[in-house]
Amino acid sequence: MERKDLGVAAFLGPERGLEFWLELAAELGLGVVELRAEPRLAHPTELGRDARKALRRRLESLGLRPTVHASIHDTNLASLNPILAAAAREDLRGAVELAADIGAEIVVFHPGRLPSEYRRDPEALEAARSVLYANLEELLPYAERLGVVLAVENKQRGSNRDLILTPQEHREVLERFPGLWACLDFGHLHTLGLDPVEFVRILGEKLVHVHLHDNRGGADEHLPLGEGSLDWKRCISALAEAGFSGTTVLEIPDPEGLASSVELVVSYGAG
């Protein structure tokens, strides 16, 4: 795996704005940066036309290809509340527009979730899926017109029931929407005890984007690679054997741990 296809994800923090992560990616010799479309970081409502042009020029000056991660806070594309589902759809639409303006080809998004209380309702999960599907039917043609790829991400263990946990659930929505692609988060699948090799195999040609971070198997911790219990050599080998040629982003908020993780990925990718 080459550095030009590796990137860093921006994280919120009072001492670190977006520029910090751009400079860090450049210092590490990477080719990609993933902007988080969150308020006080890179939310579409906070970046007007001039700011977007300036950001695009800054990315180009650093030699960085951007990707965009749609907002994860206070949004739910599968909400059973139609007002909230519509708001989540429009928020994702804004992320797509931002991506097009700054030259990002991929927007990663979470599929939505069913609150834990609804687990007792046998029909609620299918109802939530119907909401997600309706939102995707509207958003996918719009993203395609703007030249942006939407990649849906698998989620982690939690009290709520996220709509995509297993590789089978991931593949099901991909087959329903041929214009939809996949982001595989290795840290998330590890919290569920799933096999990364099988997950890569099942996603197959639909896999265009990857998130890397570690944990101990019980919760989503976003640790540097090697500080959890994931077998990273096996994970990287699975991607290589599948012929994966997309972008890979390290979602690690600790800069030192991020740097060591980059070296680990590069060393495993070299054979």
Secondary structure in CASP SS format (residue, H / E / C, confidence):
PFRMAT SS
TARGET T0000
AUTHOR 0000-0000-0000
METHOD secondary structure of the structure
MODEL  1
M C 1.00
E C 1.00
R H 1.00
K H 1.00
D H 1.00
L E 1.00
G E 1.00
V E 1.00
A E 1.00
A C 1.00
F C 1.00
L C 1.00
G C 1.00
P C 1.00
E C 1.00
R C 1.00
G C 1.00
L H 1.00
E H 1.00
F H 1.00
W H 1.00
L H 1.00
E H 1.00
L H 1.00
A H 1.00
A H 1.00
E H 1.00
L C 1.00
G C 1.00
L C 1.00
G C 1.00
V E 1.00
V E 1.00
E E 1.00
L E 1.00
R E 1.00
A C 1.00
E C 1.00
P C 1.00
R C 1.00
L C 1.00
A C 1.00
H C 1.00
P H 1.00
T H 1.00
E H 1.00
L C 1.00
G C 1.00
R H 1.00
D H 1.00
A H 1.00
R H 1.00
K H 1.00
A H 1.00
L H 1.00
R H 1.00
R H 1.00
R H 1.00
L H 1.00
E H 1.00
S H 1.00
L H 1.00
G C 1.00
L C 1.00
R E 1.00
P E 1.00
T E 1.00
V E 1.00
H E 1.00
A C 1.00
S C 1.00
I C 1.00
H C 1.00
D C 1.00
T C 1.00
N C 1.00
L C 1.00
A C 1.00
S C 1.00
L C 1.00
N C 1.00
P H 1.00
I H 1.00
L H 1.00
A H 1.00
A H 1.00
A H 1.00
A H 1.00
R H 1.00
E H 1.00
D H 1.00
L H 1.00
R H 1.00
G H 1.00
A H 1.00
V H 1.00
E H 1.00
L H 1.00
A H 1.00
A H 1.00
D H 1.00
I H 1.00
G C 1.00
A C 1.00
E C 1.00
I E 1.00
V E 1.00
V E 1.00
F E 1.00
H C 1.00
P C 1.00
G C 1.00
R E 1.00
L E 1.00
P C 1.00
S H 1.00
E H 1.00
Y H 1.00
R H 1.00
R H 1.00
D C 1.00
P C 1.00
E C 1.00
A H 1.00
L H 1.00
E H 1.00
A H 1.00
A H 1.00
R H 1.00
S H 1.00
V H 1.00
L H 1.00
Y H 1.00
A H 1.00
N H 1.00
L H 1.00
E H 1.00
E H 1.00
L H 1.00
L H 1.00
P H 1.00
Y H 1.00
A H 1.00
E H 1.00
R H 1.00
L C 1.00
G C 1.00
V C 1.00
V E 1.00
L E 1.00
A E 1.00
V E 1.00
E E 1.00
N C 1.00
K C 1.00
Q C 1.00
R C 1.00
G C 1.00
S C 1.00
N C 1.00
R E 1.00
D E 1.00
L C 1.00
I C 1.00
L C 1.00
T C 1.00
P H 1.00
Q H 1.00
E H 1.00
H H 1.00
R H 1.00
E H 1.00
V H 1.00
L H 1.00
E H 1.00
R H 1.00
F C 1.00
P C 1.00
G C 1.00
L C 1.00
W E 1.00
A E 1.00
C E 1.00
L E 1.00
D E 1.00
F H 1.00
G H 1.00
H H 1.00
L H 1.00
H H 1.00
T C 1.00
L C 1.00
G C 1.00
L C 1.00
D C 1.00
P H 1.00
V H 1.00
E H 1.00
F H 1.00
V H 1.00
R H 1.00
I H 1.00
L H 1.00
G H 1.00
E H 1.00
K H 1.00
L E 1.00
V E 1.00
H E 1.00
V E 1.00
H E 1.00
L E 1.00
H C 1.00
D E 1.00
N C 1.00
R C 1.00
G C 1.00
G C 1.00
A C 1.00
D C 1.00
E C 1.00
H C 1.00
L E 1.00
P C 1.00
L C 1.00
G C 1.00
E C 1.00
G C 1.00
S C 1.00
L C 1.00
D C 1.00
W H 1.00
K H 1.00
R H 1.00
C H 1.00
I H 1.00
S H 1.00
A H 1.00
L H 1.00
A H 1.00
E H 1.00
A C 1.00
G C 1.00
F C 1.00
S C 1.00
G C 1.00
T E 1.00
T E 1.00
V E 1.00
L E 1.00
E C 1.00
I C 1.00
P C 1.00
D C 1.00
P H 1.00
E H 1.00
G H 1.00
L H 1.00
A H 1.00
S H 1.00
S H 1.00
V H 1.00
E H 1.00
L H 1.00
V H 1.00
V H 1.00
S H 1.00
Y H 1.00
G H 1.00
A C 1.00
G C 1.00
END
